[in-house]
Amino acid sequence: MSRINYDLPDLQAFVAVAERNSFRQAANDLFISQPALSRRIDKLEEALGVKLFERTTRRVQLTNVGQAFLVNVRDALNGLEDAVLGVADLAAHRTGTVTLACVPSAVWHFLPDVLKRYTAQFPKIRVRVHDESAQDVLNLVLTGEADFGICFTGAENPEINFQPIYVESYVLAMRRDHPLAGRKKLSWKDTVDERYISVAKSSGNRSVLDAALAGVEKHPWISCEINHVSGILALVESGLGVAAVPGLSILAQRQGAVIGVPLVNPSVKRTLGLISKHQHAMAPASRTLFDMLSANITKKRRI
């Protein structure tokens, strides 16, 4: 068997490029030149005999093989880091890393108080939070890149433990000076003449809304699509139109320029849950944070 000729810096370079989708940004983060970084990636691809990235003048993207390799490399690097830090320290919550994935609207509502208490209690535990779309959160948990997550998808997945924690209703987001802003509730028929902004079809929120409105005869025509709720709220705040969004996303808008009016006929809801992978034993530090979140959210839950 021939010796595989690569070393730890090559693997770190690979992860840096994969996470940033940019050789320039990765080189800056690693404090090396772009040519040096490219040589490391070329060396790794040559040693493995596979192509890890598709590279053009405009973008860098992992190949299918590269995506699978990334999961293994992250596991290996995390394992190495944990070994260096020491098993005793990890078990005692003195050092280590906890990674969780969370849909953006839930980050502001559920995490700050718990993370403040957790980091005060375990100051040397590094916490990584991936605020991503629902599908990305689910994938991060399924692949093991995140120890657990907060999401509204995954309940039907046989590989996922889904612990319901919060039910939220969708509201119509609009500027405070909008003519409908004074209403206590709105039916979907009330919105048909509005300039309506929606998340893209690939969004989990879009799936929830489309399913709920499948039998509704009159609902608004979509004039603009955008990928994320945060982008929708920026467009709503600018006066471009209105949008149906989860209620928690309105609470996260601290400036108060955008308000939400409950939507009825039909009322659309989604259930957020703490998700983890079946038969996956969390490290003690991760389990502690998971339990703290569960206990804290239970105080707020509306199920």
Phi, psi and chi 1 to 4 in degrees:
 res  aa     phi    psi   chi1   chi2   chi3   chi4
   1 MET       -  129.6 -178.6 -179.1  -66.6      -
   2 SER   -77.7  149.2   60.1      -      -      -
   3 ARG   -75.8  133.3  178.9  175.0  175.6  -91.1
   4 ILE   -80.0  120.8  -62.6  178.9      -      -
   5 ASN   -99.0   78.8 -175.3   28.3      -      -
   6 TYR  -152.5  166.6   60.1   82.0      -      -
   7 ASP  -135.6 -177.8   50.7   26.4      -      -
   8 LEU   -58.2  -45.0 -177.5   60.4      -      -
   9 PRO   -58.5  -32.5  -26.9   36.7      -      -
  10 ASP   -64.7  -41.8  -60.9  -26.6      -      -
  11 LEU   -67.8  -39.9  -63.7  176.7      -      -
  12 GLN   -64.8  -37.1  -67.9  169.6  -30.7      -
  13 ALA   -64.3  -42.6      -      -      -      -
  14 PHE   -59.7  -46.9  164.3   70.9      -      -
  15 VAL   -64.3  -40.4  172.0      -      -      -
  16 ALA   -61.8  -44.8      -      -      -      -
  17 VAL   -66.6  -41.8  175.5      -      -      -
  18 ALA   -63.1  -38.1      -      -      -      -
  19 GLU   -76.7  -29.5  -70.3 -179.1  -18.3      -
  20 ARG   -99.5  -14.9  -77.3  115.1 -178.9  123.2
  21 ASN    53.7   34.8  -68.7  -40.3      -      -
  22 SER  -158.6  125.4  166.3      -      -      -
  23 PHE   -69.3  -37.0  -85.3   69.0      -      -
  24 ARG   -63.9  -50.0  180.0 -178.3   60.5   80.2
  25 GLN   -65.0  -40.0  -68.2  179.9   22.2      -
  26 ALA   -63.8  -42.3      -      -      -      -
  27 ALA   -62.5  -40.4      -      -      -      -
  28 ASN   -62.6  -43.6  -72.1  -19.5      -      -
  29 ASP   -65.4  -32.8  -71.4   -9.4      -      -
  30 LEU   -91.6   -3.7  -65.0  172.7      -      -
  31 PHE    59.6   41.9  -58.6  101.4      -      -
  32 ILE  -132.0  167.3   60.6  175.2      -      -
  33 SER   -77.0  158.3   67.0      -      -      -
  34 GLN   -61.8  -41.8  -78.4 -172.0 -119.4      -
  35 PRO   -59.9  -39.3  -27.1   36.2      -      -
  36 ALA   -65.0  -39.9      -      -      -      -
  37 LEU   -64.8  -43.6  177.5   61.8      -      -
  38 SER   -60.7  -38.0  -65.9      -      -      -
  39 ARG   -64.1  -38.7  -74.0 -166.4  -65.3  -88.4
  40 ARG   -63.6  -43.2  -70.2 -174.1 -177.3 -177.7
  41 ILE   -67.1  -42.7  -61.0  -58.7      -      -
  42 ASP   -60.7  -41.4  -69.7  -18.9      -      -
  43 LYS   -62.6  -42.1  174.8 -174.2  171.7 -174.3
  44 LEU   -66.8  -44.4 -174.3   57.2      -      -
  45 GLU   -63.6  -38.7  -70.8  179.9  -28.5      -
  46 GLU   -66.7  -40.3 -176.9  178.6   -8.0      -
  47 ALA   -66.7  -36.5      -      -      -      -
  48 LEU   -84.1  -22.3  -64.6  172.6      -      -
  49 GLY    74.8   24.2      -      -      -      -
  50 VAL  -138.2  162.1  -64.7      -      -      -
  51 LYS   -95.6  122.8 -166.3  171.8 -175.4  179.3
  52 LEU   -94.5  -26.5  -61.3  172.1      -      -
  53 PHE  -130.1  145.9  -65.5   99.8      -      -
  54 GLU   -96.8  120.7  -65.3  -72.5   -6.9      -
  55 ARG  -118.8  129.1  -74.3  170.1  -98.0 -172.4
  56 THR  -127.4 -179.6   68.2      -      -      -
  57 THR   -70.2  -17.3   55.3      -      -      -
  58 ARG  -109.6  -22.2  -61.4 -177.2   62.8 -177.2
  59 ARG  -154.0  159.4   62.1 -176.5  -57.7 -174.7
  60 VAL  -125.1  128.3  176.9      -      -      -
  61 GLN  -140.0  139.7 -173.6  172.6   -0.8      -
  62 LEU   -66.4  141.1  -76.6  167.3      -      -
  63 THR   -76.2  172.7   62.4      -      -      -
  64 ASN   -60.2  -41.4  -70.7  -22.9      -      -
  65 VAL   -64.3  -40.4  172.8      -      -      -
  66 GLY   -62.7  -38.1      -      -      -      -
  67 GLN   -64.4  -43.3  -70.8  175.3  -11.4      -
  68 ALA   -66.3  -39.2      -      -      -      -
  69 PHE   -66.2  -35.8 -173.1   58.2      -      -
  70 LEU   -59.6  -42.9  177.5   61.0      -      -
  71 VAL   -59.6  -45.5  174.0      -      -      -
  72 ASN   -67.5  -39.3  -67.5  -30.4      -      -
  73 VAL   -66.9  -42.6  170.8      -      -      -
  74 ARG   -60.3  -43.6  -82.1  177.4  170.2  155.3
  75 ASP   -60.1  -43.0  -74.3  -15.1      -      -
  76 ALA   -65.6  -43.6      -      -      -      -
  77 LEU   -68.0  -40.8  -68.2  178.3      -      -
  78 ASN   -64.0  -39.3  -74.2  -22.8      -      -
  79 GLY   -64.2  -40.3      -      -      -      -
  80 LEU   -65.7  -42.2  178.4   60.5      -      -
  81 GLU   -62.1  -44.0 -179.3 -179.6   23.5      -
  82 ASP   -62.3  -38.5  -71.1  -11.0      -      -
  83 ALA   -65.0  -40.4      -      -      -      -
  84 VAL   -67.7  -41.9  171.5      -      -      -
  85 LEU   -65.4  -31.8  -69.2  172.7      -      -
  86 GLY   109.0  130.3      -      -      -      -
  87 VAL   -62.6  -39.1  175.0      -      -      -
  88 ALA   -63.0  -42.1      -      -      -      -
  89 ASP   -64.3  -39.6  -80.7   -8.8      -      -
  90 LEU   -62.7  -47.6  -71.6  170.6      -      -
  91 ALA   -63.9  -31.1      -      -      -      -
  92 ALA   -89.6    5.6      -      -      -      -
  93 HIS    64.8   24.2  -66.8   39.7      -      -
  94 ARG   -85.1  -33.2  -73.8 -167.5  -70.1  -90.8
  95 THR  -143.6  168.4   58.7      -      -      -
  96 GLY   133.0 -173.1      -      -      -      -
  97 THR  -135.8  135.5  -60.3      -      -      -
  98 VAL  -117.7  130.1  175.8      -      -      -
  99 THR  -119.8  124.8  -58.0      -      -      -
 100 LEU  -129.6  152.6   66.4  144.7      -      -
 101 ALA  -116.1  145.4      -      -      -      -
 102 CYS  -153.9  137.2 -175.0      -      -      -
 103 VAL   -65.9  142.0  -69.6      -      -      -
 104 PRO   -55.0  -40.5  -28.6   36.9      -      -
 105 SER   -65.2  -24.0   61.7      -      -      -
 106 ALA   -84.6  -19.6      -      -      -      -
 107 VAL   -59.2  -53.2  171.5      -      -      -
 108 TRP   -66.0  -35.9  177.3   83.2      -      -
 109 HIS   -78.8  -37.8 -166.3   70.0      -      -
 110 PHE  -107.6  -28.9  -64.6  122.1      -      -
 111 LEU   -86.8  -41.3  -65.4 -170.9      -      -
 112 PRO   -53.4  -51.0  -27.8   36.8      -      -
 113 ASP   -63.0  -43.3  -69.9  -16.2      -      -
 114 VAL   -68.5  -44.4  174.3      -      -      -
 115 LEU   -64.7  -34.7  -72.4 -177.5      -      -
 116 LYS   -62.9  -44.6 -174.3  175.6 -179.2  179.9
 117 ARG   -69.0  -39.7  -72.9 -168.6  -73.2  111.3
 118 TYR   -65.2  -47.4 -175.9   83.6      -      -
 119 THR   -69.6  -27.5   55.3      -      -      -
 120 ALA   -69.6  -35.9      -      -      -      -
 121 GLN   -79.0  -34.9 -170.0  172.9   -7.4      -
 122 PHE  -128.7   73.7  -51.2  112.7      -      -
 123 PRO   -65.3  -19.3   22.8  -33.4      -      -
 124 LYS   -99.3    4.8  -68.1 -171.8  177.3 -179.6
 125 ILE   -85.6  124.7  -63.5  -71.2      -      -
 126 ARG   -86.8  129.9 -179.9 -170.5  -53.7  155.3
 127 VAL  -111.3  124.3  179.3      -      -      -
 128 ARG  -107.7  127.1  -67.0  176.5  179.8  148.6
 129 VAL  -116.8  120.7  179.3      -      -      -
 130 HIS   -98.8  105.8  -67.4  -77.5      -      -
 131 ASP   -92.5  105.7   51.4  -30.5      -      -
 132 GLU  -135.7  175.5  -56.8  -75.1   -4.3      -
 133 SER   -65.4  164.8   67.8      -      -      -
 134 ALA   -58.6  -44.2      -      -      -      -
 135 GLN   -66.1  -38.1 -171.1   57.3   52.3      -
 136 ASP   -67.5  -39.0  -73.2  -22.1      -      -
 137 VAL   -60.8  -46.5  168.8      -      -      -
 138 LEU   -60.8  -44.4 -179.9   59.1      -      -
 139 ASN   -64.0  -39.0  -71.3  -20.9      -      -
 140 LEU   -62.6  -37.4  -73.8  165.1      -      -
 141 VAL   -73.1  -41.9  173.7      -      -      -
 142 LEU   -63.7  -37.3  -75.3  170.5      -      -
 143 THR   -83.2   -8.6   59.7      -      -      -
 144 GLY    85.0    4.6      -      -      -      -
 145 GLU   -72.1  -26.0  -64.8  175.1   59.1      -
 146 ALA  -117.2  140.5      -      -      -      -
 147 ASP   -68.6  -35.2  -58.5  -50.3      -      -
 148 PHE  -163.8  177.9   62.8   91.7      -      -
 149 GLY  -153.1  171.2      -      -      -      -
 150 ILE  -120.1  120.5  -58.9  176.8      -      -
 151 CYS  -155.9  165.3 -165.6      -      -      -
 152 PHE  -110.9    8.0   58.4   90.2      -      -
 153 THR  -120.3  160.8   60.2      -      -      -
 154 GLY   114.8  -13.5      -      -      -      -
 155 ALA   -61.3  -31.3      -      -      -      -
 156 GLU   -90.9   -3.8  -55.4  -58.0  -38.7      -
 157 ASN   -82.3  123.5 -168.3  -52.4      -      -
 158 PRO   -66.3  -15.2   23.4  -33.1      -      -
 159 GLU   -89.5   -2.4  -63.9 -176.2   61.0      -
 160 ILE  -116.6  134.5  -71.1  -66.8      -      -
 161 ASN   -87.4  122.3  -70.5  -48.6      -      -
 162 PHE  -117.5  112.0 -172.6   94.5      -      -
 163 GLN  -105.0  102.3  176.6 -174.2  -36.5      -
 164 PRO   -58.7  136.7  -19.1   32.2      -      -
 165 ILE  -130.1  -22.9   55.7  172.6      -      -
 166 TYR  -163.8  132.4 -165.8   89.6      -      -
 167 VAL  -109.1  125.9  173.3      -      -      -
 168 GLU  -125.0  149.3   62.6  174.3  -32.8      -
 169 SER   -97.0  152.7  -61.3      -      -      -
 170 TYR   -82.9  144.2  -78.3   72.4      -      -
 171 VAL  -127.5  162.6  -61.6      -      -      -
 172 LEU   -91.3  114.3 -168.6   70.9      -      -
 173 ALA   -84.1  135.1      -      -      -      -
 174 MET  -157.1  165.8   65.9 -167.9   80.3      -
 175 ARG   -69.0  153.6  -74.1  176.6   56.0   91.2
 176 ARG   -61.6  -25.3  -74.8 -170.6  175.6  -85.1
 177 ASP   -94.0   11.0   55.7    5.0      -      -
 178 HIS   -71.9  145.4 -168.7  -79.2      -      -
 179 PRO   -57.4  -26.5  -27.0   34.6      -      -
 180 LEU   -91.1   -0.1  -63.7  176.5      -      -
 181 ALA   -66.2  -21.6      -      -      -      -
 182 GLY   -86.5   -4.0      -      -      -      -
 183 ARG   -76.0  146.4  -59.7  -81.5  -69.3  -87.3
 184 LYS   -79.9  -27.9  -68.0 -176.0  178.0 -179.9
 185 LYS  -157.9  161.1   60.2 -176.7  178.2  179.4
 186 LEU  -137.0  137.3  -69.0  165.7      -      -
 187 SER   -85.9  161.1   73.0      -      -      -
 188 TRP   -62.6  -28.8  -74.2   90.4      -      -
 189 LYS   -63.5  -30.6  -71.8 -177.1  180.0  179.5
 190 ASP   -66.6  -16.8  -64.1  -32.9      -      -
 191 THR  -101.1   -2.3   70.2      -      -      -
 192 VAL   -63.3  -27.9  -66.7      -      -      -
 193 ASP   -94.0    2.6  -64.6  -34.7      -      -
 194 GLU   -84.7  152.6  -63.2  -63.8  -35.7      -
 195 ARG   -76.4  111.4 -174.6  173.0  177.5   84.4
 196 TYR  -105.6  131.7 -175.3   73.0      -      -
 197 ILE  -109.8  137.8  -52.4  166.0      -      -
 198 SER  -134.9  155.0  172.2      -      -      -
 199 VAL   -71.5  160.5  -76.6      -      -      -
 200 ALA   -69.7  163.3      -      -      -      -
 201 LYS   -60.8  -25.7  -73.9 -178.1  178.3  -68.7
 202 SER   -74.3  -10.1   58.9      -      -      -
 203 SER   -79.3  143.4  165.5      -      -      -
 204 GLY   -63.1  -36.1      -      -      -      -
 205 ASN   -63.3  -37.5  -78.8  -54.0      -      -
 206 ARG   -64.2  -39.0  178.4   67.3  175.1  -88.5
 207 SER   -62.4  -42.0  -62.1      -      -      -
 208 VAL   -61.8  -46.5  171.6      -      -      -
 209 LEU   -67.6  -45.1  -70.9  166.9      -      -
 210 ASP   -61.4  -39.5  -74.5   -8.9      -      -
 211 ALA   -65.2  -41.1      -      -      -      -
 212 ALA   -69.7  -30.8      -      -      -      -
 213 LEU   -98.5    6.6  -62.3  178.8      -      -
 214 ALA   -57.0  -35.7      -      -      -      -
 215 GLY  -100.7    8.0      -      -      -      -
 216 VAL   -89.9  125.1  177.2      -      -      -
 217 GLU   -71.4  -43.7 -177.7  179.6   -7.3      -
 218 LYS  -116.8  115.4  -69.9 -173.4  176.7 -178.0
 219 HIS  -148.7  164.6   49.8   80.4      -      -
 220 PRO   -67.1  150.8   23.3  -33.8      -      -
 221 TRP   -84.5  133.2  174.6   77.9      -      -
 222 ILE   -76.6  119.1  -63.4  171.5      -      -
 223 SER   -98.3  -16.9   63.3      -      -      -
 224 CYS  -154.4  137.7 -179.7      -      -      -
 225 GLU  -120.3  144.8  -76.5 -171.4  -10.3      -
 226 ILE  -148.3  155.9 -169.7  167.3      -      -
 227 ASN   -74.5  -34.9  -75.4  -22.3      -      -
 228 HIS  -125.3  151.3  -59.0  -66.8      -      -
 229 VAL   -61.7  -35.9  171.5      -      -      -
 230 SER   -59.1  -38.8   57.8      -      -      -
 231 GLY   -68.1  -39.3      -      -      -      -
 232 ILE   -57.7  -47.6  -81.0 -176.1      -      -
 233 LEU   -64.9  -32.1  -66.8  174.2      -      -
 234 ALA   -65.3  -40.5      -      -      -      -
 235 LEU   -70.0  -38.8  -63.8 -178.1      -      -
 236 VAL   -62.2  -43.9  169.7      -      -      -
 237 GLU   -62.5  -31.5 -174.7  172.9   -9.1      -
 238 SER   -75.1  -10.1   74.5      -      -      -
 239 GLY    94.1   10.9      -      -      -      -
 240 LEU   -70.8  -29.2 -175.3   62.9      -      -
 241 GLY   171.9 -160.0      -      -      -      -
 242 VAL  -121.2  167.4  -59.4      -      -      -
 243 ALA  -157.3  148.0      -      -      -      -
 244 ALA   -89.4  121.5      -      -      -      -
 245 VAL  -138.6  159.2  -60.8      -      -      -
 246 PRO   -62.5  144.0  -19.9   32.0      -      -
 247 GLY   -58.5  -35.7      -      -      -      -
 248 LEU   -62.8  -30.2  -71.6 -175.5      -      -
 249 SER   -67.3  -28.2   63.7      -      -      -
 250 ILE   -71.8  -39.4  -63.9  -65.9      -      -
 251 LEU   -61.8  -28.0  -65.5  177.5      -      -
 252 ALA   -75.9  -12.4      -      -      -      -
 253 GLN   -85.6   90.8  -58.8  -58.9  -58.6      -
 254 ARG   -70.2  -22.6  -60.5 -177.7 -179.6 -177.8
 255 GLN   -68.8  -25.7  -64.1   85.1   -3.3      -
 256 GLY    77.6   12.1      -      -      -      -
 257 ALA   -73.5  -24.4      -      -      -      -
 258 VAL  -114.8  136.2  174.6      -      -      -
 259 ILE  -120.9  166.7   66.6  165.0      -      -
 260 GLY  -126.5  133.7      -      -      -      -
 261 VAL  -110.9  128.3  176.6      -      -      -
 262 PRO   -55.9  139.5  -25.9   35.1      -      -
 263 LEU  -100.3  137.9  -75.5  161.3      -      -
 264 VAL  -133.9  170.0  -64.1      -      -      -
 265 ASN    54.2   59.6  -60.3  -37.0      -      -
 266 PRO   -94.8  157.3   34.6  -36.8      -      -
 267 SER   -79.8  132.2  175.1      -      -      -
 268 VAL  -111.2  129.0 -175.2      -      -      -
 269 LYS  -130.2  159.4  -59.5  178.3 -175.9  -68.0
 270 ARG  -137.7  149.2   71.8  177.4 -170.8  179.5
 271 THR  -107.3  120.2  -60.0      -      -      -
 272 LEU   -87.2  145.7  -71.6  165.5      -      -
 273 GLY  -143.7  155.8      -      -      -      -
 274 LEU   -80.4  124.7  -82.1  167.8      -      -
 275 ILE  -117.8  142.3   64.3  172.0      -      -
 276 SER  -146.4  164.2   56.1      -      -      -
 277 LYS   -88.1  135.9 -166.5  173.6 -179.2 -179.4
 278 HIS   -56.5  142.5  -86.1  -54.5      -      -
 279 GLN    57.0   30.3  -60.9  178.5  -19.1      -
 280 HIS  -116.0  110.9  170.5   70.2      -      -
 281 ALA   -80.4  116.1      -      -      -      -
 282 MET   -72.1  148.3  -70.8 -173.3 -150.7      -
 283 ALA   -64.5  154.6      -      -      -      -
 284 PRO   -53.0  -41.9  -27.6   35.5      -      -
 285 ALA   -64.6  -39.4      -      -      -      -
 286 SER   -68.1  -43.8  -60.1      -      -      -
 287 ARG   -61.3  -38.3  171.0   53.7   65.4  179.6
 288 THR   -63.6  -45.5  -61.8      -      -      -
 289 LEU   -65.0  -41.4 -179.9   56.2      -      -
 290 PHE   -56.8  -47.8 -179.2   95.5      -      -
 291 ASP   -66.7  -36.5  -69.0  -18.0      -      -
 292 MET   -65.3  -42.0  -72.3  175.5   68.0      -
 293 LEU   -63.9  -43.9  -84.4  167.0      -      -
 294 SER   -60.2  -45.0  179.5      -      -      -
 295 ALA   -66.7  -40.6      -      -      -      -
 296 ASN   -69.3  -42.1 -174.4   70.2      -      -
 297 ILE   -68.6  -32.3  -66.0  169.5      -      -
 298 THR   -57.7  -31.3  -62.9      -      -      -
 299 LYS   -68.0  -26.5  -62.2  175.7 -176.0  177.9
 300 LYS  -100.6  -11.5  -57.5  179.1  179.7 -179.1
 301 ARG   -61.0  150.7   67.6 -166.6  -59.6  172.6
 302 ARG  -122.0   16.1  -66.4  165.0   50.7 -171.6
 303 ILE   -76.2      -  -66.1  178.0      -      -
